[in-house]
């Protein structure tokens, strides 16, 4: 089983509606993803303190555990298409970037020699 992070940077298209954007993201979008996208096991969101022009102000980080990441991403895309057809997507979202990262195995024995306190 491989571990992955799916990281999505977003902005709210209409700053005066940011509360609505955050409520939709937290109460509708993330639960829809976790319920309908196999292998997506956890999600977190953060807000950037001072984003530069063109950067995403918000980041969503999804933890994925998958035997076949390509199949997982196809299932996720199908889930999002279904949610859009159900009217559960928001016109407030502007996606800045989406990235997928595979966990790198590290040699924990190496770190046992050091005291990082």
C-alpha positions, -999 to +999 in steps of 0.1 A: +000+000+000+015+033-010+009+066+008+002+098-011-006+135-005-030+152-029-025+190-024-049+215-038-043+253-037-074+274-041-088+309-038-123+322-033-134+340-065-154+366-045-136+377-013-169+392+001-183+356+001-153+339+017-174+327+047-197+309+023-167+295+004-152+281+036-185+267+049-190+249+015-155+235+015-156+223+051-192+210+053-199+198+018-168+194-004-144+176+019-171+152+032-181+145-004-145+137-013-139+114+017-173+096+013-170+091-025-134+088-034-119+054-024-086+055-007-089+092+004-086+087+042-081+122+057-082+159+048-069+191+063-072+227+052-050+257+059-051+294+051-019+311+040-011+342+061+000+365+033-003+350-002+015+367-031-003+376-062-013+345-081-008+321-052-035+301-035-047+315-002-061+281+008-046+247+008-064+214+011-042+183+019-057+149+013-040+117+026-044+088+003-035+051+008-037+032-025-026+000-042-032+017-076-030+055-076-041+058-112-073+040-104-078+060-073-075+093-092-099+081-119-124+072-091-119+106-075-125+124-108-157+104-114-168+113-079-163+150-086-182+147-119-211+131-100-210+157-073-211+185-100-241+168-117-258+167-082-253+205-079-228+200-050-199+220-065-194+257-058-189+285-083-168+303-056-138+281-061-108+290-082-082+262-083-047+275-085-029+242-085-032+205-078-003+182-071+001+146-061+031+134-040+042+099-032+056+092+003+094+086+002+106+058+024+132+069+048+158+049+068+147+054+104+178+036+117+199+065+105+180+090+126+182+069+158+218+080+161+209+117+165+192+135+193+172+163+177+160+179+209 
